[in-house]
Amino acid sequence: MKTSDPTPGPALDHAALGVLVQAFYTRVRADDMLGPVFDRAIAPEEWQPHLTRMADFWSSVMLGSGRYHGQPMAAHLRHRHDIAPEMFDRWLALWQDTAEALLSPADAEAVIAKARRIAESLGLALFFRLPATV
């Protein structure tokens, strides 16, 4: 049986997600595993627009705001040569730590559950390959 994602509380709004995104990517950029990948993918002058897009993305997926109009799968596929499966675990650990530090327990649980689903989907798109048929 499929269970639904936890529902965020009323305190989770676009501003709170913007703070979360900013703090999270500060940690990502300082991370030994993830930082170099993001530094190669995002030019210094593009970081602020990227953070704005990511806040819009999370606002769309968590609040249904419709603020994000992009193609996250295509963006990740462009960088698949730099991404390894274990990086998703690190990304999720940083996201969880950041969410738990900044959000209420219910809101943290909701954004962490959504992040897990997103990571699973991206991971499948990047790394799942059916075996060749004989």
Backbone as a printed PyTorch tensor [residue, N CA C, xyz], in Angstrom:
tensor([[[  0.8360,  -1.1700,   0.0000],
         [  0.0000,   0.0000,   0.0000],
         [  0.8890,   1.2430,   0.0000]],

        [[  0.5570,   2.1980,  -0.8470],
         [  1.3160,   3.4380,  -0.9510],
         [  0.8010,   4.4250,   0.0880]],

        [[  1.7330,   5.0360,   0.8200],
         [  1.3400,   6.0650,   1.7700],
         [  1.6540,   7.4170,   1.1700]],

        [[  0.8720,   8.4140,   1.5460],
         [  1.1040,   9.7470,   0.9940],
         [  2.1760,  10.4540,   1.8040]],

        [[  2.7710,  11.4520,   1.1790],
         [  3.7720,  12.2560,   1.8620],
         [  3.1160,  13.0210,   3.0070]],

        [[  3.8840,  13.3010,   4.0610],
         [  3.3520,  14.1140,   5.1500],
         [  2.9540,  15.4950,   4.6210]],

        [[  1.9670,  16.0820,   5.2490],
         [  1.4790,  17.3940,   4.8560],
         [  2.2240,  18.4690,   5.6320]],

        [[  2.7460,  19.4810,   4.9160],
         [  3.4270,  20.5630,   5.6290],
         [  2.4250,  21.3970,   6.4230]],

        [[  2.9210,  22.0360,   7.4620],
         [  2.0820,  22.8950,   8.2880],
         [  1.9540,  24.2870,   7.6920]],

        [[  1.1620,  25.1350,   8.3360],
         [  0.9360,  26.4920,   7.8040],
         [  2.1770,  27.3820,   7.8480]],

        [[  3.1790,  27.0310,   8.6530],
         [  4.3940,  27.8540,   8.7260],
         [  5.2890,  27.6660,   7.5110]],

        [[  5.0670,  26.5990,   6.7570],
         [  5.8910,  26.3670,   5.5770],
         [  5.3440,  27.2280,   4.4400]],

        [[  6.0860,  28.2620,   4.1230],
         [  5.6970,  29.1530,   3.0350],
         [  6.9110,  29.3970,   2.1440]],

        [[  6.7190,  30.2120,   1.1190],
         [  7.8000,  30.4520,   0.1620],
         [  9.0250,  31.0420,   0.8560]],

        [[  8.8190,  31.9520,   1.7870],
         [  9.9540,  32.5760,   2.4880],
         [ 10.7360,  31.5330,   3.2840]],

        [[ 10.0440,  30.6500,   3.9970],
         [ 10.7210,  29.6080,   4.7820],
         [ 11.4900,  28.6620,   3.8680]],

        [[ 10.9110,  28.3420,   2.7290],
         [ 11.6080,  27.4780,   1.7750],
         [ 12.8250,  28.1770,   1.1920]],

        [[ 12.7390,  29.4840,   0.9910],
         [ 13.8890,  30.2440,   0.5090],
         [ 15.0400,  30.2170,   1.5030]],

        [[ 14.7350,  30.3430,   2.7850],
         [ 15.7600,  30.2650,   3.8310],
         [ 16.3650,  28.8670,   3.8500]],

        [[ 15.5230,  27.8520,   3.7520],
         [ 15.9920,  26.4670,   3.7250],
         [ 16.9300,  26.2320,   2.5390]],

        [[ 16.5260,  26.6590,   1.3660],
         [ 17.3310,  26.4720,   0.1520],
         [ 18.6800,  27.1750,   0.3030]],

        [[ 18.6570,  28.4050,   0.7910],
         [ 19.9040,  29.1730,   0.9600],
         [ 20.8520,  28.4450,   1.9150]],

        [[ 20.3480,  28.0160,   3.0540],
         [ 21.1870,  27.3290,   4.0410],
         [ 21.6800,  25.9890,   3.5050]],

        [[ 20.8150,  25.2690,   2.8270],
         [ 21.1820,  23.9720,   2.2720],
         [ 22.3110,  24.1100,   1.2540]],

        [[ 22.1760,  25.0230,   0.3110],
         [ 23.2020,  25.1600,  -0.7130],
         [ 24.4930,  25.7500,  -0.1740]],

        [[ 24.4350,  26.4850,   0.9040],
         [ 25.6690,  26.9130,   1.5770],
         [ 26.4180,  25.6740,   2.0550]],

        [[ 25.6900,  24.7160,   2.6180],
         [ 26.3050,  23.4660,   3.0730],
         [ 26.7810,  22.6130,   1.8960]],

        [[ 25.9880,  22.5580,   0.8390],
         [ 26.3680,  21.7800,  -0.3470],
         [ 27.6770,  22.3130,  -0.9240]],

        [[ 27.7830,  23.6150,  -1.0640],
         [ 28.9720,  24.2040,  -1.6690],
         [ 30.2190,  23.9680,  -0.8300]],

        [[ 30.0550,  23.8030,   0.4760],
         [ 31.1920,  23.5560,   1.3680],
         [ 31.5040,  22.0680,   1.5010]],

        [[ 30.6450,  21.2120,   0.9750],
         [ 30.7940,  19.7710,   1.1240],
         [ 31.8810,  19.2340,   0.1870]],

        [[ 32.7400,  18.3730,   0.7230],
         [ 33.8430,  17.8140,  -0.0630],
         [ 33.3810,  16.9850,  -1.2550]],

        [[ 32.2650,  16.2890,  -1.1180],
         [ 31.7760,  15.4320,  -2.1970],
         [ 30.9360,  16.2240,  -3.2060]],

        [[ 30.0120,  17.0150,  -2.7120],
         [ 29.0590,  17.6840,  -3.5920],
         [ 29.5280,  19.0410,  -4.1040]],

        [[ 30.2900,  19.7500,  -3.2950],
         [ 30.7090,  21.0970,  -3.6670],
         [ 31.3640,  21.1810,  -5.0280]],

        [[ 32.3610,  20.3310,  -5.3100],
         [ 33.0140,  20.4110,  -6.6220],
         [ 32.0720,  20.1600,  -7.8000]],

        [[ 31.1110,  19.2760,  -7.6220],
         [ 30.1510,  18.9900,  -8.6930],
         [ 29.3080,  20.2310,  -8.9830]],

        [[ 28.8030,  20.8530,  -7.9250],
         [ 27.9810,  22.0420,  -8.1100],
         [ 28.8100,  23.2130,  -8.6330]],

        [[ 30.0490,  23.3190,  -8.1980],
         [ 30.9040,  24.3970,  -8.6860],
         [ 31.1750,  24.2680, -10.1800]],

        [[ 31.2760,  23.0260, -10.6740],
         [ 31.4660,  22.8250, -12.1170],
         [ 30.1670,  23.0890, -12.8860]],

        [[ 29.0440,  22.8330, -12.2510],
         [ 27.7570,  22.9450, -12.9370],
         [ 27.1920,  24.3640, -12.9350]],

        [[ 27.5490,  25.1490, -11.9110],
         [ 26.9400,  26.4770, -11.7500],
         [ 28.0460,  27.5220, -11.6390]],

        [[ 28.0660,  28.4330, -12.5820],
         [ 29.0550,  29.5200, -12.5760],
         [ 28.8040,  30.4400, -11.3820]],

        [[ 29.8410,  31.0620, -10.8490],
         [ 29.6760,  31.9230,  -9.6660],
         [ 28.5560,  32.9530,  -9.8090]],

        [[ 28.4620,  33.5740, -10.9710],
         [ 27.4320,  34.6000, -11.1570],
         [ 26.0270,  34.0120, -11.3100]],

        [[ 25.9360,  32.6950, -11.4620],
         [ 24.6440,  32.0270, -11.5970],
         [ 24.0960,  31.4840, -10.2780]],

        [[ 24.8690,  31.5930,  -9.1870],
         [ 24.3990,  31.0100,  -7.9320],
         [ 23.1330,  31.6670,  -7.4200]],

        [[ 23.0680,  32.9880,  -7.4330],
         [ 21.8570,  33.6280,  -6.9120],
         [ 20.6280,  33.2960,  -7.7540]],

        [[ 20.7100,  33.3500,  -9.0930],
         [ 19.5560,  32.8950,  -9.8840],
         [ 19.2070,  31.4230,  -9.6300]],

        [[ 20.2330,  30.5870,  -9.4250],
         [ 19.9700,  29.1770,  -9.1240],
         [ 19.2050,  29.0410,  -7.8110]],

        [[ 19.6200,  29.7610,  -6.7840],
         [ 18.9350,  29.6960,  -5.4900],
         [ 17.4920,  30.1670,  -5.6050]],

        [[ 17.2680,  31.1910,  -6.3930],
         [ 15.9010,  31.6690,  -6.6170],
         [ 15.0720,  30.5930,  -7.3170]],

        [[ 15.6510,  29.9540,  -8.3520],
         [ 14.9530,  28.8670,  -9.0490],
         [ 14.6530,  27.7080,  -8.1100]],

        [[ 15.6090,  27.3690,  -7.2470],
         [ 15.3920,  26.2520,  -6.3310],
         [ 14.3280,  26.5820,  -5.2820]],

        [[ 14.2890,  27.8140,  -4.8230],
         [ 13.2100,  28.2160,  -3.9030],
         [ 11.8660,  28.1230,  -4.6250]],

        [[ 11.8280,  28.5460,  -5.8890],
         [ 10.5960,  28.4260,  -6.6750],
         [ 10.2270,  26.9650,  -6.8860]],

        [[ 11.2340,  26.1210,  -7.1410],
         [ 10.9810,  24.6880,  -7.3150],
         [ 10.3380,  24.1010,  -6.0540]],

        [[ 10.9640,  24.3540,  -4.8960],
         [ 10.4360,  23.7910,  -3.6560],
         [  9.0840,  24.3810,  -3.2960]],

        [[  8.8590,  25.6300,  -3.6320],
         [  7.5470,  26.2380,  -3.4170],
         [  6.4960,  25.5340,  -4.2800]],

        [[  6.8720,  25.2030,  -5.4940],
         [  5.9380,  24.5130,  -6.3870],
         [  5.6280,  23.1000,  -5.9050]],

        [[  6.6640,  22.3480,  -5.5250],
         [  6.4120,  20.9520,  -5.1470],
         [  5.7860,  20.8260,  -3.7600]],

        [[  6.1060,  21.7460,  -2.8670],
         [  5.5760,  21.6400,  -1.5010],
         [  4.2590,  22.3870,  -1.3070]],

        [[  4.1050,  23.4980,  -2.0040],
         [  2.9420,  24.3590,  -1.7690],
         [  2.0070,  24.4420,  -2.9660]],

        [[  2.4350,  23.8570,  -4.0980],
         [  1.6210,  23.9390,  -5.2970],
         [  1.5290,  25.3500,  -5.8500]],

        [[  2.5620,  26.1520,  -5.6270],
         [  2.5260,  27.5620,  -6.0090],
         [  2.6170,  27.8060,  -7.5120]],

        [[  3.1830,  26.8510,  -8.2480],
         [  3.3570,  27.0460,  -9.6810],
         [  4.4510,  28.0440, -10.0390]],

        [[  5.3280,  28.3460,  -9.0920],
         [  6.3780,  29.3420,  -9.3330],
         [  7.5050,  28.8100, -10.2140]],

        [[  7.6980,  27.5000, -10.2420],
         [  8.8140,  26.9070, -10.9780],
         [  8.3480,  26.4780, -12.3560]],

        [[  9.1210,  26.8600, -13.3660],
         [  8.8320,  26.4710, -14.7440],
         [ 10.1290,  25.9920, -15.3830]],

        [[ 10.5760,  24.8300, -14.9950],
         [ 11.8220,  24.3040, -15.5250],
         [ 11.7090,  22.8220, -15.7790]],

        [[ 12.8360,  22.2330, -16.0990],
         [ 12.9140,  20.8040, -16.3750],
         [ 14.0410,  20.2090, -15.5390]],

        [[ 13.7580,  19.8510, -14.2750],
         [ 14.8320,  19.3650, -13.4070],
         [ 15.4990,  18.0940, -13.9230]],

        [[ 14.7430,  17.2280, -14.5610],
         [ 15.3520,  15.9950, -15.0590],
         [ 16.3860,  16.3230, -16.1320]],

        [[ 16.0370,  17.1770, -17.0620],
         [ 16.9640,  17.5530, -18.1260],
         [ 18.2070,  18.2290, -17.5620]],

        [[ 18.0270,  19.0670, -16.5570],
         [ 19.1680,  19.7550, -15.9420],
         [ 20.1330,  18.7470, -15.3290]],

        [[ 19.6180,  17.7340, -14.6700],
         [ 20.4900,  16.7310, -14.0550],
         [ 21.1180,  15.8130, -15.1050]],

        [[ 20.3750,  15.5000, -16.1370],
         [ 20.9280,  14.6440, -17.1920],
         [ 22.1210,  15.3030, -17.8860]],

        [[ 22.1190,  16.6210, -17.9940],
         [ 23.2550,  17.3270, -18.6050],
         [ 24.5410,  17.1320, -17.8080]],

        [[ 24.4160,  16.8240, -16.5270],
         [ 25.5810,  16.7010, -15.6540],
         [ 25.8030,  15.2680, -15.1520]],

        [[ 25.1800,  14.3050, -15.7900],
         [ 25.2450,  12.9240, -15.2830],
         [ 26.6570,  12.3630, -15.2460]],

        [[ 27.5390,  12.8440, -16.1020],
         [ 28.9250,  12.3710, -16.0970],
         [ 29.6460,  12.7480, -14.7970]],

        [[ 29.1380,  13.7260, -14.0710],
         [ 29.7450,  14.1830, -12.8130],
         [ 29.0410,  13.6230, -11.5660]],

        [[ 27.9250,  12.9260, -11.7720],
         [ 27.0870,  12.4970, -10.6490],
         [ 27.2280,  10.9950, -10.4370]],

        [[ 27.4270,  10.6080,  -9.1760],
         [ 27.4910,   9.1900,  -8.8010],
         [ 26.3120,   8.8810,  -7.8770]],

        [[ 25.8380,   7.6440,  -7.8760],
         [ 24.6770,   7.2980,  -7.0570],
         [ 24.8160,   7.6750,  -5.5760]],

        [[ 26.0210,   7.5020,  -4.9960],
         [ 26.1870,   7.7970,  -3.5730],
         [ 26.0450,   9.2870,  -3.2490]],

        [[ 26.1090,  10.1170,  -4.2700],
         [ 25.9380,  11.5520,  -4.0470],
         [ 24.5100,  11.8820,  -3.6220]],

        [[ 23.5580,  11.0670,  -4.0540],
         [ 22.1760,  11.2980,  -3.6370],
         [ 22.0080,  11.0790,  -2.1410]],

        [[ 22.7040,  10.0920,  -1.5880],
         [ 22.6500,   9.8660,  -0.1360],
         [ 23.2220,  11.0610,   0.6160]],

        [[ 24.3210,  11.5910,   0.1170],
         [ 24.9380,  12.7610,   0.7570],
         [ 24.0190,  13.9690,   0.6420]],

        [[ 23.4410,  14.1900,  -0.5310],
         [ 22.5110,  15.2860,  -0.7670],
         [ 21.3320,  15.1930,   0.2060]],

        [[ 20.7870,  13.9770,   0.3300],
         [ 19.6570,  13.7790,   1.2420],
         [ 20.0500,  14.0110,   2.7000]],

        [[ 21.2350,  13.5850,   3.0990],
         [ 21.6900,  13.7920,   4.4840],
         [ 21.8230,  15.2800,   4.7920]],

        [[ 22.3970,  16.0310,   3.8660],
         [ 22.5160,  17.4770,   4.0740],
         [ 21.1400,  18.1450,   4.0970]],

        [[ 20.2610,  17.7280,   3.2090],
         [ 18.9020,  18.2780,   3.1680],
         [ 18.1800,  17.9920,   4.4860]],

        [[ 18.2740,  16.7590,   4.9570],
         [ 17.6120,  16.3870,   6.1980],
         [ 18.1590,  17.1980,   7.3700]],

        [[ 19.4650,  17.2720,   7.5020],
         [ 20.0720,  18.0380,   8.5980],
         [ 19.6420,  19.4970,   8.5520]],

        [[ 19.6270,  20.0710,   7.3670],
         [ 19.2680,  21.4780,   7.2240],
         [ 17.7860,  21.6920,   7.5300]],

        [[ 16.9420,  20.8310,   7.0010],
         [ 15.4980,  20.9500,   7.2460],
         [ 15.1780,  20.7930,   8.7330]],

        [[ 15.7860,  19.8160,   9.3790],
         [ 15.5210,  19.5970,  10.8030],
         [ 16.0150,  20.7510,  11.6610]],

        [[ 17.0650,  21.4330,  11.2100],
         [ 17.5940,  22.5690,  11.9650],
         [ 16.7350,  23.8230,  11.7960]],

        [[ 16.0540,  23.9490,  10.6700],
         [ 15.3710,  25.2140,  10.3640],
         [ 13.8460,  25.1650,  10.4190]],

        [[ 13.2730,  23.9900,  10.2740],
         [ 11.8190,  23.8920,  10.1600],
         [ 11.2170,  23.1840,  11.3670]],

        [[  9.9190,  23.3250,  11.5070],
         [  9.2100,  22.5630,  12.5350],
         [  9.3510,  21.0790,  12.2070]],

        [[  9.1780,  20.2090,  13.1730],
         [  9.2850,  18.7750,  12.8800],
         [  8.3470,  18.3200,  11.7530]],

        [[  7.1190,  18.8110,  11.7380],
         [  6.1800,  18.4010,  10.6890],
         [  6.6190,  18.9020,   9.3200]],

        [[  7.0810,  20.1480,   9.2520],
         [  7.5220,  20.6860,   7.9690],
         [  8.8020,  20.0120,   7.5030]],

        [[  9.7130,  19.7510,   8.4230],
         [ 10.9420,  19.0400,   8.0650],
         [ 10.6030,  17.6560,   7.5200]],

        [[  9.7270,  16.9530,   8.1840],
         [  9.3320,  15.6240,   7.7250],
         [  8.7420,  15.6790,   6.3220]],

        [[  7.9380,  16.7000,   6.0470],
         [  7.3000,  16.8220,   4.7380],
         [  8.3300,  17.0940,   3.6380]],

        [[  9.2570,  18.0250,   3.8650],
         [ 10.2370,  18.3330,   2.8050],
         [ 11.2510,  17.2060,   2.6380]],

        [[ 11.5560,  16.4940,   3.7130],
         [ 12.4820,  15.3590,   3.6170],
         [ 11.8380,  14.2170,   2.8290]],

        [[ 10.5690,  13.9350,   3.1070],
         [  9.8740,  12.8760,   2.3630],
         [  9.8190,  13.2060,   0.8750]],

        [[  9.5350,  14.4630,   0.5500],
         [  9.4770,  14.8690,  -0.8570],
         [ 10.8650,  14.7590,  -1.4920]],

        [[ 11.8980,  15.1660,  -0.7700],
         [ 13.2630,  15.0830,  -1.2910],
         [ 13.6600,  13.6290,  -1.5740]],

        [[ 13.2390,  12.7200,  -0.7190],
         [ 13.5430,  11.3040,  -0.9540],
         [ 12.9220,  10.8150,  -2.2560]],

        [[ 11.6890,  11.2150,  -2.5030],
         [ 11.0140,  10.8030,  -3.7410],
         [ 11.6990,  11.4090,  -4.9650]],

        [[ 12.0920,  12.6580,  -4.8400],
         [ 12.7840,  13.3270,  -5.9440],
         [ 14.1300,  12.6540,  -6.2160]],

        [[ 14.8750,  12.3700,  -5.1620],
         [ 16.1740,  11.7120,  -5.3210],
         [ 16.0100,  10.3310,  -5.9580]],

        [[ 14.9900,   9.6040,  -5.5480],
         [ 14.7450,   8.2850,  -6.1320],
         [ 14.4410,   8.4060,  -7.6260]],

        [[ 13.6080,   9.3670,  -7.9730],
         [ 13.2450,   9.5730,  -9.3690],
         [ 14.4550,   9.9860, -10.2090]],

        [[ 15.2320,  10.9310,  -9.7110],
         [ 16.4220,  11.3570, -10.4330],
         [ 17.4370,  10.2220, -10.5480]],

        [[ 17.6110,   9.4870,  -9.4630],
         [ 18.5410,   8.3700,  -9.4790],
         [ 18.1610,   7.3130, -10.5090]],

        [[ 16.8770,   7.0150, -10.5950],
         [ 16.4300,   6.0450, -11.5970],
         [ 16.6870,   6.5650, -13.0050]],

        [[ 16.3970,   7.8210, -13.2280],
         [ 16.6040,   8.3920, -14.5650],
         [ 18.0850,   8.4090, -14.9490]],

        [[ 18.9470,   8.6680, -13.9810],
         [ 20.3710,   8.7850, -14.2680],
         [ 21.0890,   7.4360, -14.3580]],

        [[ 20.6700,   6.4790, -13.5490],
         [ 21.4940,   5.2760, -13.3900],
         [ 20.8250,   3.9530, -13.7210]],

        [[ 19.5080,   3.8920, -13.7920],
         [ 18.8480,   2.6120, -14.0480],
         [ 18.9590,   2.2600, -15.5130]],

        [[ 19.4360,   1.0910, -15.7760],
         [ 19.5160,   0.5830, -17.1440],
         [ 19.0570,  -0.8690, -17.1380]],

        [[ 18.1490,  -1.1860, -18.0400],
         [ 17.7260,  -2.5700, -18.1750],
         [ 18.8840,  -3.3740, -18.7480]],

        [[ 19.0020,  -4.6210, -18.3340],
         [ 20.0630,  -5.4450, -18.9120],
         [ 19.7910,  -5.6760, -20.4020]],

        [[ 20.8680,  -5.8010, -21.1360],
         [ 20.7400,  -6.0680, -22.5860],
         [ 20.1060,  -7.4300, -22.7920]],

        [[ 19.2260,  -7.5140, -23.7480],
         [ 18.6050,  -8.8000, -24.0520],
         [ 19.4940,  -9.5790, -25.0150]],

        [[ 19.4030, -10.8660, -24.8920],
         [ 20.2470, -11.7330, -25.7130],
         [ 19.5640, -12.0900, -26.9990]]])
